[in-house]
Amino acid sequence: MQLIHRVVDGVCGRHGPRRSECDYSDRWSLTEWLELIDSLTSLIRLSVGRGLSDQEIQTLLSDLDTGRNDAVVQCVRSRFDEIRHALVGRTNSISSTQLQDFDWQLKLALSSDKLSALNTPLLNLTLELKEKGIQRAVNIEMNKEELQTLISALEASNKVMLEELVLSNNKMSFVYV
């Protein structure tokens, strides 16, 4: 149980387990140790990231005996919020600039200095960004075509992210002890 909590500590950005602690080096070779820690870390991230139920976690751990299986589930449940917060922070820290908030307004441009009857809808998007601890606002004005291009790019990006997530989860393998 202590090992699982130390792995969670590592997921949460604190010191994870060390092989030299508690005679772990007597139980596992270096390769086995690294595979074990990587597998447990992946399992914890997957369980919390996807919000798996206790039954789904136990299914993933079906090769373990019931006592160890229950210990993993209990640890994940008891520290769920802490792990989730760490995972969100880790995801946010991928970029040096983070979106804090946004606001939008829809406007109708009735005319301009060149045309007397324009009647063009415009979207005014304000992004509140935080970069290296400093907040700044970015204002973007888009016509209908530019907005459609933005939406298409975001949908394509979302599709790629989902495909990458599925691929990375299919590659995961767990080492059981």
DRENSEFI-235978 format. One record per residue: x, y, z of N, C-alpha, C, O in turn. Coordinates in Angstrom, 1 decimal. Layout:
[[X Y Z] [X Y Z] [X Y Z] [X Y Z]]
...
***
This chain:
[[0.8 -1.2 0.0] [0.0 0.0 0.0] [0.9 1.3 0.0] [0.6 2.2 -0.7]]
[[2.0 1.2 0.7] [2.9 2.4 0.8] [3.5 2.7 -0.6] [3.6 3.8 -0.9]]
[[3.8 1.6 -1.3] [4.3 1.8 -2.6] [3.4 2.5 -3.6] [3.7 3.4 -4.3]]
[[2.1 2.1 -3.5] [1.1 2.8 -4.4] [0.9 4.3 -4.0] [0.8 5.1 -4.9]]
[[0.9 4.6 -2.7] [0.8 6.0 -2.3] [2.1 6.8 -2.8] [2.0 7.9 -3.1]]
[[3.2 6.1 -2.7] [4.4 6.8 -3.2] [4.4 7.1 -4.7] [4.9 8.1 -5.2]]
[[3.8 6.1 -5.5] [3.6 6.3 -6.9] [2.7 7.5 -7.2] [2.9 8.3 -8.0]]
[[1.6 7.5 -6.4] [0.7 8.7 -6.5] [1.4 10.0 -6.2] [1.2 11.0 -6.8]]
[[2.2 10.0 -5.2] [3.0 11.2 -4.9] [3.8 11.6 -6.1] [3.9 12.8 -6.4]]
[[4.4 10.6 -6.8] [5.2 10.9 -8.0] [4.3 11.5 -9.1] [4.7 12.5 -9.8]]
[[3.1 11.0 -9.3] [2.1 11.5 -10.2] [1.7 12.9 -9.9] [1.5 13.8 -10.8]]
[[1.7 13.2 -8.6] [1.3 14.5 -8.1] [2.4 15.5 -8.1] [2.2 16.7 -7.6]]
[[3.6 15.1 -8.5] [4.7 16.1 -8.6] [5.6 16.1 -7.4] [6.6 16.9 -7.4]]
[[5.4 15.2 -6.5] [6.3 15.1 -5.3] [7.3 13.9 -5.6] [7.3 13.3 -6.7]]
[[8.1 13.6 -4.6] [9.0 12.5 -4.8] [8.3 11.2 -4.8] [7.5 10.8 -4.0]]
[[8.5 10.4 -5.9] [8.0 9.1 -6.0] [8.8 8.1 -5.3] [9.7 8.4 -4.6]]
[[8.5 6.8 -5.4] [9.2 5.8 -4.7] [10.6 5.6 -5.2] [10.9 5.8 -6.4]]
[[11.5 5.3 -4.3] [12.9 5.0 -4.7] [13.1 3.5 -4.5] [12.6 2.9 -3.6]]
[[13.8 2.9 -5.4] [14.1 1.5 -5.4] [14.9 1.1 -4.1] [14.8 0.0 -3.6]]
[[15.7 2.0 -3.6] [16.5 1.7 -2.5] [15.7 1.7 -1.1] [16.2 1.2 -0.1]]
[[14.5 2.2 -1.2] [13.6 2.2 0.0] [13.0 0.8 0.3] [12.8 0.0 -0.7]]
[[12.8 0.4 1.5] [12.0 -0.7 1.9] [12.4 -2.0 1.2] [11.6 -2.8 0.9]]
[[13.7 -2.2 0.9] [14.2 -3.4 0.3] [13.5 -3.7 -1.1] [13.5 -4.9 -1.5]]
[[13.1 -2.7 -1.8] [12.6 -2.9 -3.1] [13.6 -3.5 -4.1] [13.3 -4.2 -5.0]]
[[14.9 -3.1 -3.9] [15.9 -3.6 -4.7] [16.2 -5.1 -4.6] [16.7 -5.7 -5.5]]
[[15.7 -5.6 -3.4] [15.8 -7.1 -3.2] [14.7 -7.8 -3.9] [14.8 -9.0 -4.3]]
[[13.6 -7.1 -4.1] [12.4 -7.8 -4.8] [12.4 -7.7 -6.3] [12.1 -8.7 -6.9]]
[[12.9 -6.6 -6.8] [12.8 -6.4 -8.3] [14.2 -5.9 -8.8] [14.9 -5.2 -8.2]]
[[14.5 -6.4 -10.0] [15.7 -5.9 -10.7] [15.3 -4.5 -11.2] [14.2 -4.0 -11.1]]
[[16.4 -3.8 -11.6] [16.1 -2.4 -12.1] [15.1 -2.3 -13.2] [14.3 -1.5 -13.2]]
[[15.2 -3.2 -14.2] [14.3 -3.2 -15.3] [12.9 -3.5 -14.8] [11.9 -2.8 -15.2]]
[[12.7 -4.5 -13.9] [11.4 -4.8 -13.4] [10.8 -3.6 -12.6] [9.6 -3.3 -12.7]]
[[11.7 -3.0 -11.8] [11.3 -1.8 -11.0] [10.8 -0.7 -11.9] [9.7 -0.1 -11.7]]
[[11.5 -0.4 -13.0] [11.1 0.7 -13.9] [9.8 0.4 -14.6] [8.9 1.2 -14.7]]
[[9.6 -0.9 -15.0] [8.4 -1.3 -15.6] [7.2 -1.2 -14.7] [6.1 -0.8 -15.0]]
[[7.5 -1.6 -13.4] [6.4 -1.6 -12.4] [5.9 -0.2 -12.1] [4.7 0.1 -12.2]]
[[6.9 0.7 -11.9] [6.5 2.1 -11.6] [5.8 2.8 -12.8] [4.9 3.5 -12.7]]
[[6.3 2.5 -14.0] [5.7 3.0 -15.3] [4.3 2.5 -15.4] [3.4 3.3 -15.8]]
[[4.1 1.2 -15.2] [2.8 0.6 -15.3] [1.8 1.2 -14.3] [0.7 1.5 -14.6]]
[[2.2 1.3 -13.0] [1.4 1.8 -12.0] [1.0 3.3 -12.2] [-0.1 3.7 -12.1]]
[[2.0 4.0 -12.7] [1.8 5.5 -13.0] [0.8 5.6 -14.1] [-0.1 6.4 -14.1]]
[[0.9 4.8 -15.2] [0.0 4.8 -16.3] [-1.4 4.4 -15.9] [-2.4 5.0 -16.3]]
[[-1.5 3.4 -15.0] [-2.8 2.9 -14.5] [-3.5 4.0 -13.7] [-4.7 4.3 -13.9]]
[[-2.7 4.7 -12.9] [-3.3 5.7 -12.0] [-3.8 6.9 -12.9] [-4.9 7.4 -12.7]]
[[-3.0 7.3 -13.9] [-3.3 8.4 -14.8] [-4.6 8.1 -15.6] [-5.5 8.9 -15.7]]
[[-4.6 6.8 -16.1] [-5.7 6.4 -16.9] [-7.0 6.3 -16.1] [-8.1 6.8 -16.5]]
[[-6.9 5.8 -14.9] [-8.1 5.6 -14.0] [-8.7 7.0 -13.6] [-9.9 7.1 -13.7]]
[[-7.8 7.9 -13.3] [-8.4 9.2 -12.9] [-8.7 10.0 -14.1] [-9.8 10.7 -14.1]]
[[-7.9 10.0 -15.1] [-8.1 10.8 -16.3] [-9.4 10.5 -17.0] [-10.1 11.3 -17.5]]
[[-9.7 9.2 -17.0] [-11.0 8.7 -17.6] [-12.1 8.6 -16.7] [-13.3 8.3 -17.1]]
[[-11.8 8.8 -15.4] [-12.9 8.6 -14.4] [-13.4 7.2 -14.3] [-14.7 7.0 -14.2]]
[[-12.5 6.2 -14.4] [-13.0 4.8 -14.4] [-13.6 4.5 -13.0] [-13.3 5.0 -12.0]]
[[-14.6 3.6 -13.1] [-15.2 3.1 -11.9] [-14.3 2.1 -11.2] [-13.3 1.6 -11.8]]
[[-14.6 1.7 -10.0] [-13.9 0.8 -9.2] [-13.8 -0.6 -10.0] [-12.8 -1.2 -10.0]]
[[-15.0 -1.0 -10.5] [-15.0 -2.2 -11.3] [-14.1 -2.2 -12.5] [-13.5 -3.2 -12.8]]
[[-14.1 -1.1 -13.2] [-13.2 -0.9 -14.4] [-11.7 -1.0 -14.0] [-10.9 -1.6 -14.7]]
[[-11.4 -0.4 -12.9] [-10.0 -0.5 -12.4] [-9.7 -1.9 -12.0] [-8.6 -2.4 -12.4]]
[[-10.6 -2.6 -11.3] [-10.3 -4.0 -10.9] [-10.2 -4.9 -12.2] [-9.4 -5.8 -12.1]]
[[-10.9 -4.6 -13.2] [-10.8 -5.3 -14.5] [-9.4 -5.2 -15.0] [-8.8 -6.1 -15.5]]
[[-8.9 -3.9 -15.0] [-7.5 -3.7 -15.5] [-6.5 -4.5 -14.7] [-5.4 -4.8 -15.2]]
[[-6.8 -4.7 -13.4] [-5.9 -5.3 -12.5] [-6.2 -6.8 -12.2] [-5.9 -7.3 -11.2]]
[[-6.9 -7.4 -13.1] [-7.4 -8.8 -12.9] [-6.4 -9.8 -12.6] [-6.6 -10.8 -12.1]]
[[-5.1 -9.5 -13.0] [-4.0 -10.5 -12.8] [-3.5 -10.4 -11.4] [-2.8 -11.3 -10.9]]
[[-3.8 -9.4 -10.6] [-3.4 -9.2 -9.2] [-4.3 -10.0 -8.3] [-5.5 -10.2 -8.6]]
[[-3.8 -10.3 -7.1] [-4.6 -10.9 -6.1] [-5.6 -9.9 -5.6] [-5.3 -8.7 -5.7]]
[[-6.7 -10.3 -5.0] [-7.7 -9.4 -4.5] [-7.2 -8.3 -3.6] [-7.6 -7.2 -3.7]]
[[-6.3 -8.7 -2.7] [-5.8 -7.7 -1.7] [-5.1 -6.6 -2.3] [-5.3 -5.4 -2.0]]
[[-4.2 -6.9 -3.3] [-3.5 -5.8 -3.9] [-4.4 -5.0 -4.9] [-4.2 -3.8 -5.0]]
[[-5.3 -5.7 -5.5] [-6.2 -5.1 -6.4] [-7.0 -4.0 -5.6] [-7.2 -2.9 -6.0]]
[[-7.6 -4.4 -4.4] [-8.3 -3.5 -3.6] [-7.5 -2.4 -3.1] [-8.0 -1.2 -2.9]]
[[-6.2 -2.6 -2.8] [-5.3 -1.6 -2.3] [-5.1 -0.5 -3.3] [-5.2 0.7 -3.0]]
[[-5.0 -0.9 -4.6] [-4.8 0.1 -5.7] [-6.1 0.9 -5.8] [-6.0 2.2 -5.9]]
[[-7.2 0.3 -5.8] [-8.5 1.0 -6.0] [-8.7 1.9 -4.8] [-9.2 3.1 -5.0]]
[[-8.5 1.5 -3.6] [-8.7 2.3 -2.4] [-7.8 3.5 -2.5] [-8.2 4.6 -2.2]]
[[-6.5 3.4 -2.9] [-5.6 4.5 -3.0] [-6.0 5.5 -4.0] [-6.0 6.7 -3.8]]
[[-6.4 5.0 -5.2] [-6.9 5.9 -6.3] [-8.1 6.6 -5.8] [-8.3 7.9 -6.0]]
[[-9.1 6.0 -5.2] [-10.3 6.6 -4.7] [-10.0 7.7 -3.6] [-10.6 8.8 -3.6]]
[[-9.2 7.3 -2.7] [-8.9 8.2 -1.6] [-8.1 9.5 -2.0] [-8.2 10.5 -1.3]]
[[-7.4 9.4 -3.1] [-6.6 10.6 -3.5] [-7.0 11.0 -4.9] [-6.2 11.7 -5.6]]
[[-8.3 10.7 -5.3] [-8.8 11.0 -6.6] [-8.6 12.5 -7.0] [-8.1 12.9 -8.0]]
[[-9.2 13.4 -6.1] [-9.1 14.8 -6.3] [-7.7 15.4 -6.5] [-7.4 16.2 -7.3]]
[[-6.8 14.9 -5.6] [-5.4 15.3 -5.6] [-4.8 14.9 -7.0] [-4.1 15.7 -7.6]]
[[-5.0 13.7 -7.4] [-4.4 13.2 -8.6] [-5.0 14.0 -9.8] [-4.3 14.4 -10.7]]
[[-6.3 14.2 -9.8] [-7.0 14.9 -10.9] [-6.4 16.3 -11.0] [-6.1 16.8 -12.1]]
[[-6.3 17.0 -9.9] [-5.7 18.3 -9.9] [-4.3 18.3 -10.5] [-4.0 19.2 -11.3]]
[[-3.5 17.4 -10.1] [-2.1 17.3 -10.6] [-2.1 17.0 -12.1] [-1.3 17.6 -12.9]]
[[-3.0 16.2 -12.6] [-3.1 15.9 -14.0] [-3.5 17.1 -14.9] [-3.0 17.3 -15.9]]
[[-4.5 17.8 -14.3] [-4.9 19.1 -15.0] [-3.8 20.1 -15.0] [-3.6 20.7 -16.1]]
[[-3.1 20.2 -13.9] [-2.0 21.1 -13.9] [-0.9 20.7 -14.9] [-0.3 21.6 -15.5]]
[[-0.6 19.4 -15.0] [0.4 18.9 -15.9] [0.0 19.2 -17.3] [0.9 19.6 -18.1]]
[[-1.3 19.0 -17.6] [-1.7 19.3 -19.0] [-1.6 20.8 -19.3] [-1.2 21.2 -20.4]]
[[-2.0 21.6 -18.3] [-2.0 23.1 -18.5] [-0.5 23.6 -18.7] [-0.3 24.5 -19.4]]
[[0.4 22.9 -18.1] [1.8 23.4 -18.1] [2.5 23.0 -19.4] [3.7 23.4 -19.6]]
[[1.8 22.3 -20.3] [2.5 21.9 -21.6] [2.8 23.2 -22.3] [3.9 23.2 -23.0]]
[[2.0 24.2 -22.3] [2.2 25.4 -23.0] [2.6 26.5 -22.0] [2.1 26.6 -20.9]]
[[3.5 27.4 -22.4] [3.8 28.5 -21.6] [2.7 29.6 -21.5] [2.7 30.4 -20.5]]
[[1.8 29.6 -22.4] [0.6 30.4 -22.4] [-0.6 29.6 -22.2] [-0.8 28.6 -22.8]]
[[-1.4 30.1 -21.2] [-2.6 29.3 -20.9] [-3.9 30.2 -21.0] [-3.8 31.4 -20.6]]
[[-4.9 29.6 -21.5] [-6.2 30.3 -21.6] [-6.9 30.4 -20.3] [-7.1 29.3 -19.7]]
[[-7.1 31.5 -19.7] [-7.8 31.7 -18.4] [-9.3 31.8 -18.6] [-10.0 31.3 -17.8]]
[[-9.7 32.6 -19.6] [-11.1 32.9 -19.8] [-11.3 33.4 -21.2] [-10.3 33.8 -21.8]]
[[-12.5 33.5 -21.6] [-12.8 34.1 -22.9] [-14.2 34.7 -22.9] [-15.0 34.4 -22.0]]
[[-14.4 35.6 -23.8] [-15.7 36.3 -23.9] [-15.9 36.6 -25.4] [-15.0 36.7 -26.1]]
[[-17.1 36.6 -25.8] [-17.4 36.8 -27.2] [-18.6 37.7 -27.3] [-19.5 37.8 -26.5]]
[[-18.6 38.5 -28.4] [-19.8 39.4 -28.8] [-20.0 39.2 -30.3] [-19.1 39.1 -31.1]]
[[-21.3 39.2 -30.6] [-21.7 39.1 -32.0] [-22.1 40.5 -32.4] [-23.0 41.1 -31.7]]
[[-21.6 41.0 -33.5] [-21.9 42.4 -33.9] [-22.4 42.3 -35.4] [-22.1 41.4 -36.1]]
[[-23.1 43.3 -35.7] [-23.6 43.4 -37.1] [-23.1 44.8 -37.7] [-23.6 45.8 -37.2]]
[[-22.1 44.7 -38.6] [-21.6 45.9 -39.2] [-22.6 46.3 -40.3] [-22.7 45.6 -41.3]]
[[-23.3 47.5 -40.1] [-24.3 47.9 -41.0] [-23.7 48.6 -42.2] [-24.2 48.5 -43.3]]
[[-22.6 49.4 -42.0] [-22.0 50.1 -43.1] [-20.5 50.4 -42.8] [-20.1 50.2 -41.6]]
[[-19.8 50.8 -43.8] [-18.4 51.2 -43.6] [-18.2 52.5 -44.3] [-19.1 53.0 -45.0]]
[[-16.9 53.0 -44.3] [-16.6 54.3 -45.0] [-16.6 54.1 -46.5] [-16.7 55.0 -47.2]]
[[-16.6 52.8 -46.9] [-16.5 52.5 -48.4] [-17.9 52.0 -48.9] [-18.2 52.2 -50.1]]
[[-18.6 51.3 -48.0] [-19.9 50.8 -48.5] [-21.0 51.3 -47.6] [-20.9 51.4 -46.3]]
[[-22.1 51.7 -48.2] [-23.2 52.2 -47.3] [-24.1 51.1 -46.8] [-24.7 51.3 -45.7]]
[[-24.2 50.0 -47.4] [-25.0 48.9 -46.9] [-24.1 47.6 -46.8] [-24.0 46.8 -47.8]]
[[-23.5 47.4 -45.7] [-22.5 46.3 -45.5] [-23.3 45.1 -45.0] [-23.1 44.0 -45.5]]
[[-24.0 45.2 -43.9] [-24.8 44.1 -43.2] [-23.9 42.9 -43.1] [-24.4 41.8 -43.5]]
[[-22.8 43.0 -42.4] [-21.9 41.8 -42.2] [-21.8 41.5 -40.7] [-21.5 42.3 -39.9]]
[[-22.1 40.2 -40.4] [-22.0 39.8 -39.0] [-20.5 39.6 -38.7] [-19.7 39.1 -39.5]]
[[-20.1 40.1 -37.5] [-18.7 40.0 -37.0] [-18.7 39.4 -35.6] [-19.6 39.7 -34.8]]
[[-17.8 38.5 -35.3] [-17.6 38.0 -34.0] [-16.4 38.7 -33.4] [-15.3 38.7 -34.0]]
[[-16.6 39.2 -32.2] [-15.5 39.8 -31.4] [-15.1 38.9 -30.3] [-15.9 38.7 -29.4]]
[[-14.0 38.2 -30.4] [-13.5 37.2 -29.4] [-12.4 37.8 -28.5] [-11.4 38.3 -29.1]]
[[-12.6 37.8 -27.2] [-11.6 38.3 -26.3] [-11.1 37.1 -25.5] [-11.8 36.4 -24.8]]
[[-9.8 36.8 -25.6] [-9.1 35.7 -24.9] [-8.3 36.3 -23.8] [-7.4 37.2 -24.0]]
[[-8.5 35.8 -22.6] [-7.7 36.2 -21.4] [-6.6 35.2 -21.3] [-6.9 34.0 -20.9]]
[[-5.4 35.5 -21.5] [-4.3 34.6 -21.5] [-3.4 34.9 -20.3] [-3.3 36.0 -19.9]]
[[-2.7 33.8 -19.8] [-1.7 34.0 -18.8] [-0.4 33.4 -19.3] [-0.4 32.2 -19.6]]
[[0.6 34.3 -19.3] [1.9 33.8 -19.8] [2.9 34.2 -18.8] [3.2 35.4 -18.5]]
[[3.6 33.2 -18.3] [4.6 33.4 -17.2] [4.1 34.2 -16.1] [4.8 35.1 -15.6]]
[[2.9 34.0 -15.7] [2.3 34.7 -14.5] [1.7 36.0 -14.8] [1.1 36.7 -13.9]]
[[1.8 36.5 -16.1] [1.3 37.8 -16.4] [0.0 37.6 -17.3] [0.0 36.9 -18.3]]
[[-1.1 38.2 -16.9] [-2.3 38.1 -17.7] [-2.4 39.2 -18.7] [-2.0 40.4 -18.5]]
[[-2.9 38.9 -19.9] [-3.1 39.8 -20.9] [-4.3 39.4 -21.7] [-4.7 38.3 -21.8]]
[[-5.0 40.4 -22.4] [-6.2 40.2 -23.2] [-5.8 40.3 -24.7] [-5.1 41.2 -25.1]]
[[-6.3 39.4 -25.4] [-6.1 39.4 -26.9] [-7.5 39.5 -27.5] [-8.4 38.7 -27.3]]
[[-7.7 40.5 -28.3] [-9.0 40.7 -29.0] [-8.9 40.3 -30.5] [-7.9 40.7 -31.2]]
[[-9.8 39.6 -31.0] [-9.8 39.1 -32.3] [-11.2 39.4 -32.9] [-12.2 39.0 -32.3]]
[[-11.2 40.0 -34.1] [-12.5 40.2 -34.8] [-12.5 39.3 -36.0] [-11.6 39.4 -36.8]]
[[-13.6 38.5 -36.2] [-13.6 37.6 -37.3] [-15.0 37.7 -38.1] [-16.0 38.0 -37.5]]
[[-14.9 37.6 -39.4] [-16.1 37.5 -40.2] [-16.6 36.1 -40.2] [-15.9 35.2 -39.6]]
[[-17.6 35.8 -40.9] [-18.2 34.5 -40.9] [-17.2 33.4 -41.4] [-17.1 32.3 -40.9]]
[[-16.5 33.7 -42.5] [-15.6 32.8 -43.1] [-14.4 32.5 -42.2] [-14.0 31.3 -42.0]]
[[-13.9 33.5 -41.5] [-12.8 33.3 -40.6] [-13.2 32.5 -39.4] [-12.4 31.7 -38.9]]
[[-14.4 32.8 -38.9] [-14.9 32.0 -37.8] [-15.1 30.5 -38.2] [-14.8 29.6 -37.4]]
[[-15.6 30.3 -39.4] [-15.7 28.9 -39.9] [-14.4 28.2 -40.0] [-14.2 27.0 -39.7]]
[[-13.4 28.9 -40.4] [-12.0 28.4 -40.5] [-11.5 28.0 -39.1] [-10.9 27.0 -39.0]]
[[-11.7 28.9 -38.2] [-11.3 28.6 -36.8] [-12.0 27.4 -36.2] [-11.3 26.5 -35.6]]
[[-13.3 27.3 -36.4] [-14.0 26.1 -35.9] [-13.5 24.9 -36.6] [-13.3 23.8 -35.9]]
[[-13.3 24.9 -37.9] [-12.8 23.7 -38.6] [-11.4 23.3 -38.0] [-11.1 22.1 -37.9]]
[[-10.5 24.3 -37.8] [-9.2 24.0 -37.3] [-9.3 23.4 -35.9] [-8.5 22.4 -35.5]]
[[-10.2 23.9 -35.0] [-10.4 23.4 -33.7] [-10.9 21.9 -33.7] [-10.5 21.1 -32.9]]
[[-11.9 21.7 -34.6] [-12.4 20.3 -34.7] [-11.4 19.4 -35.2] [-11.3 18.2 -34.7]]
[[-10.5 19.8 -36.2] [-9.5 18.9 -36.7] [-8.5 18.6 -35.6] [-8.0 17.5 -35.4]]
[[-8.1 19.6 -34.8] [-7.2 19.5 -33.7] [-7.8 18.5 -32.6] [-7.1 17.7 -32.1]]
[[-9.0 18.7 -32.3] [-9.7 17.8 -31.4] [-9.7 16.3 -31.9] [-9.5 15.4 -31.1]]
[[-9.9 16.1 -33.2] [-9.9 14.8 -33.7] [-8.5 14.2 -33.6] [-8.4 13.0 -33.3]]
[[-7.5 14.9 -33.9] [-6.1 14.4 -33.8] [-5.8 14.1 -32.3] [-5.2 13.0 -32.0]]
[[-6.2 14.9 -31.4] [-6.0 14.7 -29.9] [-6.7 13.4 -29.5] [-6.1 12.6 -28.8]]
[[-7.9 13.2 -29.9] [-8.6 12.0 -29.6] [-8.0 10.7 -30.2] [-7.9 9.7 -29.5]]
[[-7.5 10.8 -31.4] [-6.8 9.7 -32.0] [-5.6 9.3 -31.3] [-5.2 8.2 -31.1]]
[[-4.8 10.4 -30.9] [-3.6 10.2 -30.2] [-3.8 9.5 -28.8] [-3.1 8.7 -28.4]]
[[-4.9 9.9 -28.2] [-5.3 9.4 -26.9] [-5.6 7.9 -27.0] [-5.2 7.1 -26.2]]
[[-6.4 7.6 -28.0] [-6.7 6.2 -28.3] [-5.5 5.3 -28.6] [-5.3 4.2 -28.1]]
[[-4.6 5.9 -29.4] [-3.4 5.1 -29.8] [-2.5 4.9 -28.5] [-1.9 3.8 -28.3]]
[[-2.3 6.0 -27.7] [-1.5 5.8 -26.5] [-2.1 4.9 -25.5] [-1.3 4.1 -24.9]]
[[-3.4 4.8 -25.4] [-4.0 3.9 -24.5] [-3.9 2.4 -25.0] [-3.8 1.5 -24.2]]
[[-3.9 2.3 -26.3] [-3.8 0.9 -26.9] [-2.4 0.4 -26.7] [-2.2 -0.8 -26.6]]
[[-1.4 1.3 -26.6] [0.0 0.8 -26.4] [0.4 0.5 -25.0] [1.4 -0.1 -24.7]]
[[-0.5 0.9 -24.1] [-0.2 0.7 -22.6] [-0.2 -0.8 -22.3] [-1.1 -1.5 -22.7]]
[[0.8 -1.2 -21.6] [0.8 -2.5 -21.1] [1.1 -2.5 -19.6] [1.9 -1.6 -19.2]]
[[0.5 -3.3 -18.8] [0.7 -3.3 -17.4] [1.6 -4.5 -16.9] [1.4 -5.6 -17.4]]
[[2.5 -4.2 -16.0] [3.3 -5.2 -15.4] [2.7 -5.5 -14.1] [2.5 -4.6 -13.2]]
[[2.4 -6.8 -13.8] [1.8 -7.1 -12.5] [2.8 -7.9 -11.6] [3.6 -8.6 -12.1]]
[[2.7 -7.6 -10.4] [3.6 -8.2 -9.4] [2.7 -9.1 -8.4] [3.3 -9.7 -7.5]]
***
